[in-house]
Amino acid sequence: MKIISNKGEVYMRREHGKEQPYIPAGIFKIRLPFIHYKWEWSEAIQGILMCATCLGAIPMLTETLGIPFDIAWSMVIINGFFYSIHALLGDPVVPGWITPAIPLTTAYLGQYALGPERIQALVALQILVGAIFLIMGLTGLAGKLINLVPNSLKAGILLGAGVAAIVGEFKESGRFGIYPISISIGCLVAYYLLFSEGFRALRRKYKFVNALGKYGMLPAIVIGIIIGPLAGELPVPQIEIGSVIKIPQIGDIIRTVSPIGIGFPALDLFINALPMAFVAYIIAFGDFVTSEALISEASSVRDDEIIDFNSNRSNLVSAFRNLVQSIISPYVPLCGPLWAAVTAAVSQRYKEGRKAMDSIFSGVGTFRWSTFISVMLVPIVSLVQPVLPVALSMTLLVQGFICTRLAMNMCDNDMERGIAGTMGAILATKGAAWGFAVGILLHLLLSNVKKEKLVEETSGTIE
């Protein structure tokens, strides 16, 4: 291990085939930017541009919690700081929201009166989600829990999340009725860039198209900034130059949304939130599987770095974020372990070799520190502020597409598809408790549980 200077940067350089330098702290491996990994300008630029997606939480917070823009912006900045905890403590991914759960979470919170009661309901939910992450990380029970949930129920949860996301945007009070042209064009562009087989073929053929594809939804958001004002649906962005950095309004957050200021939730709010908390965790668990697959794939291409992905560590970091933010700044999107699209983009560049990206931590760490800095910059936020509702709508509609597709692929037979469809519809319209109850009842009533158990035991023996 050597300390080297490269174009003004000084950082610890690992030996070929070793693990990136770190400070040991039990299960955690502390890595500081510029010291334990170098700054990657490609990820920094992408982070500056993609902060628009992070800022998409602002309209979600203002609409769901009924708080002013400035307080919601301050909460996004706090959340942005906690994103960096993953790379800091040794988790080699770009973290994000529990995105598929957002429509279910907002629907659940909608059962409570706008004001302190709804905020306390969110606090109770996020504390429970954090507690589940913590228990799974400390005990390693995550794998066992997910195996106990039948495919039909897992598919029903995803289907319910997908349906809720799409219906929420197109219902009478949804955002589509306010911004129909911006959302239509932006969403079609996002679908084409993310899911089109034709676009994938163009990416293999043209370098520029391939580079465009690495930015995920960003081009669609840029188009929204252009189309919105032209269609008369959004104001023309007014870039503020006078001030540069937004300082989070910690005092106002504590008084407005923190349980320290408004009071802690009553026991009944925790009891009511249990089904929704389990739904959120089961959705988030898929991110751990995706994380491991992405990191394993990247690691198999390069032999110069050992990458240590530990799902228990990832659970613990996610637990820390949810528990701390539930007390300081409760967050409607909740705190998830993975932003899959960006982690995939970072790992893709990582696979190009050490000259392209020195370490996986160089990529994921730089990206998240960059987004944290960017959401504090007044000129950038003022540029994207008008398009934030459209960006959030596009995010949820893309998530709805992904959830429904995954749900259908998860089912092995018509019986599972029928249970998933019924459960998903009830979950989307009546909430997590009703959806879970109906799904479990239908599974016990219609499925051959003994046969499934025998197949699982036989499969385990063969493995």
ZAMARGU-4260 file (C-alpha; in steps of 0.2 Angstrom, whole numbers, plus 5000, padded with zeros to 4 digits):
<rodrens>
0) 5000/5000/5000 | 5007/5017/4995 | 5002/5035/4996 | 5003/5043/4979 | 5000/5060/4972
5) 4991/5061/4955 | 4986/5078/4947 | 4985/5086/4964 | 4976/5072/4972 | 4984/5062/4987
10) 4977/5045/4992 | 4981/5028/4998 | 4984/5016/4983 | 4981/4998/4985 | 4992/4984/4979
15) 4986/4974/4964 | 4973/4960/4970 | 4971/4968/4987 | 4956/4976/4996 | 4955/4995/4995
20) 4963/5003/5010 | 4952/5007/5025 | 4951/5010/5044 | 4944/4994/5052 | 4929/4996/5064
25) 4921/4979/5067 | 4910/4974/5053 | 4912/4992/5046 | 4927/4998/5035 | 4929/5017/5036
30) 4935/5025/5019 | 4937/5044/5018 | 4937/5053/5001 | 4954/5059/4995 | 4962/5048/5008
35) 4956/5030/5005 | 4950/5032/4987 | 4952/5045/4973 | 4939/5057/4967 | 4932/5052/4950
40) 4926/5067/4940 | 4915/5057/4929 | 4904/5051/4943 | 4905/5069/4951 | 4898/5077/4935
45) 4884/5063/4934 | 4880/5067/4953 | 4878/5085/4949 | 4866/5082/4935 | 4857/5068/4944
50) 4853/5078/4960 | 4837/5082/4951 | 4831/5065/4955 | 4835/5067/4974 | 4826/5084/4974
55) 4811/5075/4967 | 4807/5071/4986 | 4803/5089/4989 | 4786/5089/4981 | 4783/5072/4989
60) 4787/5080/5006 | 4777/5096/5004 | 4761/5087/4997 | 4761/5072/5010 | 4767/5081/5025
65) 4760/5099/5021 | 4777/5108/5025 | 4785/5123/5016 | 4797/5121/5002 | 4812/5127/5012
70) 4810/5114/5026 | 4807/5100/5013 | 4823/5106/5004 | 4833/5106/5021 | 4826/5088/5024
75) 4833/5083/5007 | 4850/5090/5011 | 4850/5080/5027 | 4845/5064/5018 | 4859/5068/5005
80) 4872/5068/5019 | 4866/5051/5026 | 4868/5044/5008 | 4887/5045/5010 | 4887/5034/5025
85) 4886/5019/5015 | 4903/5021/5006 | 4910/5029/5022 | 4907/5013/5031 | 4912/5000/5018
90) 4896/4997/5008 | 4901/4997/4989 | 4884/5003/4982 | 4875/5019/4978 | 4860/5020/4990
95) 4843/5027/4987 | 4825/5027/4992 | 4814/5012/4995 | 4806/5018/4979 | 4793/5004/4975
100) 4786/5007/4992 | 4783/5026/4990 | 4765/5025/4983 | 4760/5012/4997 | 4768/5023/5010
105) 4759/5039/5004 | 4743/5030/5003 | 4746/5023/5021 | 4750/5040/5027 | 4734/5047/5019
110) 4723/5038/5031 | 4729/5051/5044 | 4724/5069/5046 | 4737/5081/5038 | 4748/5088/5052
115) 4756/5081/5068 | 4746/5065/5067 | 4752/5060/5049 | 4770/5065/5053 | 4769/5054/5069
120) 4762/5040/5058 | 4778/5042/5047 | 4789/5042/5062 | 4782/5026/5069 | 4783/5018/5051
125) 4801/5023/5049 | 4807/5018/5066 | 4799/5000/5063 | 4808/4999/5046 | 4824/5004/5054
130) 4821/4991/5068 | 4818/4977/5055 | 4834/4982/5046 | 4844/4982/5062 | 4837/4965/5068
135) 4841/4957/5051 | 4858/4964/5050 | 4863/4959/5068 | 4856/4941/5066 | 4858/4938/5048
140) 4840/4932/5047 | 4836/4942/5031 | 4839/4927/5019 | 4828/4915/5030 | 4814/4928/5031
145) 4813/4931/5012 | 4813/4912/5009 | 4797/4910/5020 | 4787/4923/5009 | 4779/4913/4995
150) 4782/4920/4977 | 4763/4924/4975 | 4764/4936/4990 | 4781/4944/4985 | 4773/4946/4967
155) 4757/4953/4975 | 4767/4966/4985 | 4777/4972/4969 | 4761/4972/4959 | 4752/4982/4972
160) 4766/4995/4973 | 4766/4996/4954 | 4748/4998/4952 | 4747/5011/4966 | 4761/5021/4958
165) 4753/5022/4941 | 4735/5025/4948 | 4741/5038/4959 | 4748/5049/4945 | 4732/5046/4934
170) 4718/5048/4946 | 4708/5064/4947 | 4719/5073/4959 | 4735/5066/4952 | 4749/5076/4944
175) 4745/5070/4926 | 4730/5081/4926 | 4741/5096/4929 | 4756/5092/4918 | 4749/5080/4905
180) 4761/5085/4890 | 4777/5086/4901 | 4773/5070/4910 | 4768/5061/4893 | 4783/5066/4883
185) 4796/5064/4898 | 4789/5047/4903 | 4789/5040/4885 | 4808/5046/4883 | 4812/5038/4900
190) 4803/5022/4895 | 4813/5022/4878 | 4830/5025/4886 | 4827/5012/4900 | 4817/4998/4893
195) 4818/4999/4874 | 4827/4984/4865 | 4829/4996/4850 | 4839/5008/4861 | 4849/4994/4868
200) 4854/4990/4850 | 4859/5008/4847 | 4869/5008/4862 | 4880/4994/4856 | 4882/5002/4840
205) 4886/5020/4844 | 4897/5027/4858 | 4887/5043/4860 | 4871/5034/4862 | 4879/5022/4875
210) 4885/5037/4885 | 4868/5044/4884 | 4861/5028/4891 | 4872/5028/4906 | 4863/5043/4913
215) 4847/5034/4915 | 4832/5046/4917 | 4842/5062/4917 | 4839/5065/4898 | 4820/5063/4901
220) 4821/5076/4916 | 4831/5088/4905 | 4817/5087/4891 | 4804/5090/4905 | 4813/5106/4909
225) 4812/5111/4891 | 4795/5105/4886 | 4786/5111/4902 | 4788/5130/4899 | 4785/5128/4880
230) 4768/5119/4884 | 4763/5132/4897 | 4763/5119/4911 | 4778/5124/4920 | 4787/5141/4923
235) 4803/5145/4915 | 4817/5141/4927 | 4824/5157/4936 | 4842/5153/4941 | 4847/5162/4957
240) 4864/5169/4957 | 4865/5179/4973 | 4866/5165/4986 | 4876/5149/4983 | 4874/5137/4997
245) 4858/5132/5006 | 4861/5129/5025 | 4848/5117/5032 | 4835/5124/5043 | 4838/5112/5057
250) 4828/5122/5070 | 4813/5123/5059 | 4814/5104/5055 | 4815/5100/5073 | 4799/5111/5077
255) 4789/5105/5062 | 4792/5087/5058 | 4804/5079/5072 | 4796/5069/5086 | 4807/5080/5097
260) 4796/5095/5093 | 4779/5088/5089 | 4779/5073/5101 | 4783/5054/5099 | 4770/5042/5091
265) 4757/5033/5102 | 4758/5014/5103 | 4743/5012/5092 | 4752/5021/5077 | 4766/5008/5079
270) 4754/4993/5079 | 4745/5000/5064 | 4762/5003/5054 | 4768/4985/5057 | 4761/4978/5040
275) 4767/4992/5030 | 4784/4991/5038 | 4786/4973/5033 | 4780/4977/5015 | 4793/4990/5014
280) 4807/4978/5020 | 4802/4964/5009 | 4803/4977/4994 | 4820/4983/5000 | 4826/4965/5002
285) 4826/4964/4983 | 4839/4978/4983 | 4851/4967/4993 | 4850/4953/4980 | 4852/4966/4966
290) 4867/4974/4975 | 4876/4958/4977 | 4873/4953/4959 | 4879/4969/4952 | 4895/4969/4963
295) 4899/4951/4960 | 4897/4954/4941 | 4909/4969/4942 | 4921/4960/4953 | 4922/4945/4941
300) 4929/4956/4927 | 4943/4964/4937 | 4956/4955/4947 | 4965/4970/4954 | 4953/4973/4968
305) 4944/4963/4981 | 4927/4970/4984 | 4919/4965/5001 | 4900/4966/4999 | 4891/4961/5016
310) 4872/4961/5016 | 4873/4962/5035 | 4883/4978/5034 | 4871/4985/5022 | 4856/4981/5033
315) 4865/4989/5048 | 4869/5005/5038 | 4851/5006/5031 | 4845/5003/5049 | 4856/5018/5055
320) 4849/5029/5042 | 4831/5025/5045 | 4832/5026/5064 | 4842/5042/5064 | 4832/5051/5051
325) 4815/5046/5059 | 4820/5056/5074 | 4829/5071/5066 | 4820/5072/5049 | 4807/5058/5045
330) 4807/5054/5026 | 4792/5049/5016 | 4802/5039/5003 | 4811/5030/5018 | 4829/5025/5017
335) 4834/5011/5005 | 4850/5001/5002 | 4852/5004/4983 | 4849/5016/4969 | 4850/5002/4956
340) 4851/5012/4940 | 4866/5022/4946 | 4875/5008/4954 | 4873/4998/4938 | 4881/5013/4928
345) 4895/5015/4940 | 4899/4996/4940 | 4898/4997/4921 | 4912/5010/4920 | 4922/5001/4934
350) 4922/4985/4923 | 4932/4996/4910 | 4948/4994/4920 | 4958/5003/4934 | 4963/5017/4922
355) 4944/5021/4920 | 4940/5019/4939 | 4953/5016/4952 | 4941/5007/4964 | 4923/5004/4966
360) 4923/5015/4981 | 4930/5029/4970 | 4914/5028/4960 | 4900/5026/4973 | 4909/5037/4985
365) 4912/5051/4973 | 4894/5050/4966 | 4885/5052/4983 | 4897/5065/4990 | 4894/5075/4974
370) 4874/5074/4975 | 4875/5079/4993 | 4885/5095/4988 | 4874/5098/4973 | 4857/5098/4983
375) 4864/5112/4993 | 4869/5123/4979 | 4855/5136/4976 | 4859/5139/4957 | 4856/5121/4953
380) 4841/5119/4964 | 4833/5135/4957 | 4836/5128/4939 | 4827/5111/4942 | 4814/5117/4955
385) 4800/5120/4942 | 4801/5102/4935 | 4802/5093/4952 | 4784/5087/4952 | 4786/5081/4934
390) 4802/5072/4939 | 4794/5064/4953 | 4779/5058/4942 | 4791/5051/4929 | 4801/5042/4943
395) 4785/5034/4950 | 4778/5029/4933 | 4795/5021/4928 | 4795/5012/4945 | 4777/5006/4942
400) 4783/4998/4925 | 4797/4990/4934 | 4787/4983/4948 | 4773/4976/4937 | 4786/4968/4926
405) 4795/4960/4940 | 4779/4954/4948 | 4773/4945/4933 | 4790/4937/4930 | 4791/4931/4948
410) 4776/4920/4947 | 4778/4902/4941 | 4760/4897/4937 | 4743/4903/4935 | 4738/4900/4953
415) 4752/4912/4959 | 4748/4925/4946 | 4729/4925/4951 | 4734/4927/4970 | 4747/4940/4966
420) 4734/4950/4955 | 4720/4949/4968 | 4732/4953/4983 | 4740/4967/4973 | 4724/4976/4968
425) 4718/4975/4986 | 4735/4981/4993 | 4735/4996/4981 | 4717/5001/4985 | 4714/4996/5004
430) 4732/4996/5011 | 4746/4984/5017 | 4736/4976/5031 | 4721/4971/5020 | 4733/4966/5006
435) 4744/4955/5017 | 4729/4947/5025 | 4720/4942/5009 | 4737/4936/5001 | 4740/4925/5015
440) 4723/4918/5016 | 4722/4914/4997 | 4739/4906/4998 | 4734/4894/5012 | 4717/4891/5004
445) 4723/4888/4986 | 4741/4883/4985 | 4748/4866/4989 | 4759/4871/5004 | 4765/4854/5008
450) 4770/4851/4990 | 4780/4868/4990 | 4788/4864/5007 | 4794/4847/5000 | 4801/4855/4984
455) 4811/4867/4994 | 4818/4854/5006 | 4823/4843/4990 | 4831/4858/4982 | 4840/4862/4998
460) 4847/4844/4999 | 4853/4845/4981 | 4862/4861/4983
</rodrens>
